[in-house]
Amino acid sequence: MEVFFSKMARSILRHMRVGSKEELIRRIEAYRWQMNRDPVPFRSKYGFEELERCTTPLILKQ
């Protein structure tokens, strides 16, 4: 989820100027529609083994 919002912020929100809250909502919905129209699977740069290796110490500390 964080990746989606980060990409949206970098792609459309950073340079956007809107005149109203309704226009902002319309533009965000248009972005969501476009992303859902041409979906791309998320690919993590870490494999499951790498993720497990990084998170195991956190789990053991609790």
Sequence and secondary structure as in RCSB ss.txt:
>XXXX:A:sequence
MEVFFSKMARSILRHMRVGSKEELIRRIEAYRWQMNRDPVPFRSKYGFEELERCTTPLILKQ
>XXXX:A:secstr
 HHHHHHHIIIIITT   SSHHHHHHHHHHHHHHHHHS      SS HHHHHHHHHHHHHH 
